[in-house]
Amino acid sequence: MSKIKSGRSSKITEDLDFGHNPTENNLRLLNKDGSLNIIRKGLPFFKPHEAYNSLIYMSWKKFWSVVFISYLLINILFALIYLFIGVEHIAGQTGITLTDQFFDCLFFSAQTLSTVGYGHLSPEGFATSVVAAIESMLGLLAFALATGLLYGRFSRPTSKIRYSKNILVAPYNGISAYIFRLANLRSNKLIDLTINVLLSINVKEDGEIIRKFTSLDLERNEVNMLSLSWTVIHPLSDDSPLKGLTLKDLIDGEAEIIVMLKAFDDGFSQIVHSRTLYKAQEIIFDATFEQIMSTDENGVVELDMGKISKYVKV
């Protein structure tokens, strides 16, 4: 590991705020989707300050699960309240068994919460009317909140960049180079793209193993517009911190290659970011990418996104 050159390592470590602690047990600093692989401890179980952030950034599957479960729990809660007050105070209730009466109260709660109006079921009596009024107000606030969250998720500027699954070490201008490929999944325009690629690896200094971050020089770290795909190239010149390192060296040092992309999204009219990380085990030596661009019979360029990770050994 003594072959690793210092470069701008100390400043990069400060910029990323990852510290010098070595990576152990093959854990990632970043997840594959670019999210931080960090567990925050010492926080209370309920974190209201994180509610909005969590609801905006969680996956769509989790978001709809939270919405559905919340809707169901609220209706069950009010159904039990109506059942406790007495089903005789709900006009149109026909249930005989306790189960039937509970479901009548549940559907009555759903009508009240969604403010669809009363048809077959309606409140009778002061207590039931008060609870129904409170629930209808809660329903208006809840649906307004859900609508705002839904709009926030749709309107949040995000990038949909697909990266190749592996980094390849391929022949390049008489030497070798570390290369990976990326493309925009959307049909919108990304302009003024800037990419930074960093090497993170455990090294031994003064008898102590520390984590070192080194910036990798690229053949090109900026493009004006991403129209098709972009093959990012780090030549293995004499100044490269990866020069002379074998796959075993990288795995032993638990090496990671961090990719950070910034671009201006013409659709959102805002700057968007994308990140990913490659482990040493995802580096393939002596390989090159297959061609993903072709032309049809009319001469129009075709980009096969399904081949972005396809490679052949050389």
N, C-alpha and C positions, 0 to 999 in steps of 0.2 A: 504494500500500500504506500510505500515511500515514493512511488512514482506520481502520486497525486500532487499537482501544483497548487499553490495557495491561491493565486489569482486575486479576485475580489471577494474571497470567502468570508472574511469577518464582516464586511459591510452587508453582504447578501444575507448572512445569518441574522443580522439586526433587522434588515428589511422584512424578512419572512417571519421573524419572531418565533422560530422553532427551537432556538437554543442549540447547545452543543451536545446534549445528551444523545448517546448512540441509540440507533434503532435496534430492537431486539425481537427475536422470535418471528422474524420476517413480517413484521407489521408495517402497514402503510402509513406515511404521514398524511397523505390525501387518499380518499377513496377514488375509484375509477371514474366516477362522475364529477370529480373535482371538489366534493364536499370535504370538510376537515374531519379527520379521523381522531377526534379528541373527545374525551369524556370530562364533563365539568362536574366537580364534586363540591360539597359544602353548600349546596343550594337547597332551599325548602322543597318539600314534595310538590306543593302547588306553586306554580310560577306564573302568576297572572301577567307579569311583564313580558312573558314569552308567548302568550296566547296568540296575538296577532301574527307575530313572526312565524310561529309554528304552522298556523292555518294557511298562511300565504305560501310557504316554501315546502310543505309536505306534498307527497305524491297525490295525484288525483284519486287513486284508489283509497288512500287513507282519508282524504278530504270528504269524499262521498260517504265513507263509513262513519265518520264523525257526525256528519249532518244527519244521516239516517238514524243512528243510535240516539243522538240528542233529541230528535223529533219523537222517537218512540218512547224514550224515558219521560219526556215532559208530558206526553199524552197519558202514560201509565200513572204518573203522579197525580194528575188532575182527575183521572178516572177513579182512583182510589178515594180522592176527596169527595167526589160526587157520590160515590158508593157509601161513604161514611155519613154524608148528610142525609142520604135516603133517596132511592131511585124513584120513590113516589113523587118527588119534586121535579122530575123530568117528564114533561108531557110527551106521550107517544111511546114511552118505554113499555115493551111487551114481554120482556124476559121473565121467566118463571124461576129457573134455577139461578144460583149465585153466579155461575159462569156466564150465563146469558145476560144477566144484569150487568156484570162487569164489562162485557163487550159492548152493550148498549151505552154504558158510560164512556167507554173508550172512543167509540165513534162519535158520540156527542162532543167529547173533548176535541177530537180532530176537526169537527165542524166549527167549533168555537175558536180554536187556535188559528185556523186558516181563514176565519171570518167569511166563510162561504154563505152564511145565513142559516136560518133555521127552517126546515121543512117538516119532516116527520117528527124530529125531536126538538124540543124547546124547553127553556128553563121555567120553572114555576116555584114561587116562593122567594123570600128575600135572600136567604143564605145562598141558594143556588145561583140566583141572579148576580149577586156580588162576586162570587167565585168566577162565574162566566165572564163578567165584565173585566176582572183582573186578567183572566186568561186571554181574552181577546186583545187587550193592550199589550200583554207579553208577546202574543203572536205577531202583532204589527212590528214590534221592536225586533223580534227574532228574525222575521223574514227580511226586514230592512238590513239587518246585520249580515244575513246570509247573502243577500243580493250584492252588498258592498264587497264582501269577501270574494264572491264569484267574479265580479268585475275586476277586482284587484289582481286576481290570479290570471285572468285573461289579458289584462292591460300591462302586466309587469314585463318590462323588457327582458327577454331571455334569448340566448343563442342556442341553436340546434346544430352543433358541430359534431360530425362523426369522425372519430379518429381510427386509424388502423389499430388492430388489436396488438400488434407487435412493433417493436423497433427492429430494423434490419441493419446489419453491417454488410454493406454492399460495395463492390468496386466503384471507384469514383476518380476520374482524371489521373489514373496511374497509381492511386493510393486507395485507401478504403474510407468509408464515411458511415456514420450512424444516420439512418434516414427513417422517417415515418411520414405518413400521409394523412391528410385531413380534407374534408369537403363539407359544404353547407347543405344540410338536409332540406332546408326551405328554399323557395324560389325567390326570396327577397334578396336585395343587394347588400353585401357587406363591403364597406370601403375603408381605406386607411387602416389596414390590418397590421398589427405589431405583435410579434411573438417573442417570448423569452423562454429559454430552455436551460434548466439548472441540473447539475449533477449533485446528488446527496449521497454520501458514502461514509462509512466508518473508517477512520484512520487512527494509527497509533502515534501519539506525540508525547514525548517525555514520559514514556512508560504508561500512558493513560489512553484509553480508547475514547475518541470523541467523534462527533458528527461534523463533517465538513461539507460546506456548500460551495460549489464552483460554477460560475457561469460558463456555458458552452458557446463558443463563437459559431455562428451560422453562416452558411454561404449567403443567405439572404434572410433578414429578420423582419422585413416590411414588404408589403405588396399594396398597390393602390386599390385593387378590387379583386374579390374572390369570385371568379366567374365559374370555374370548373373545380379542379382539385389543386392542392398545394402539397408538394413533397418537400418537407423541411429537411435540410441537409447540414450535418455537422462534420466537416472534413477532419480526418485523423492526421492533422499536420503535426509537426514536431512540438508545437505549443499546446496541443490538446491534452487535457488532463486524463483522457481515456486512452491515450497512445500507449500501446504495449500491454494493456490490461486484457487478460483473457476472461472468458465467461466465468471460470472458477474464481478469479480474483474479484469479479463483480458480485458474485453470489456470496463469497466469504465476507465481503465488506457490506453486505445487504444494501447494495447500490440501488438507488431510485433516480429516475430521470423525470423531473417535474416540468410540465408544459403549462405556460400561462399565455393566453391569447386575449387580445383586446381589439375591438373593431367598432366602427360606427355603423349602426343598423339604419338603413335608409327607410325602412318601414316604420320603426318606432321613433326615428329621428333622435336616437339616443345612443350612447356608448354601451356596448354589451361586452361581457367577459365570459371566457370559457377556460376551464382547467381540466387537466387529467394527469395521470402519473403512471409510469411504466416501472415495474419491478425488474430486477436483473433476470429473473426467470422468463420474462417476456421479450428478451433480446435474442434475436436469431442471427447467428453468424453465417456468412457466405450465402446470402440470399438477396434477391431483388424483387421488387413489386411487379406484378403483371400489369399489362396495359389495360386501363379502364376507359379510355376514350377511343371512340371510333366515329365513323360517319355513315349515315344512311344513304340510300340510293339517290337522295336529293342533295347530298353534300352537307346536310345538317349534322353538327357535332352531337354525338350521344355520349352521355356519362353514365356508366354502369355503377351505381352506388353499392351494389351487392358484391363488387370485386375490390372494394377499397382495402380490404385486409389480405387479399390473395397475393401470394408470393411464390417464387420458384427458387430452388437451390442453384447456386452457380459455383 
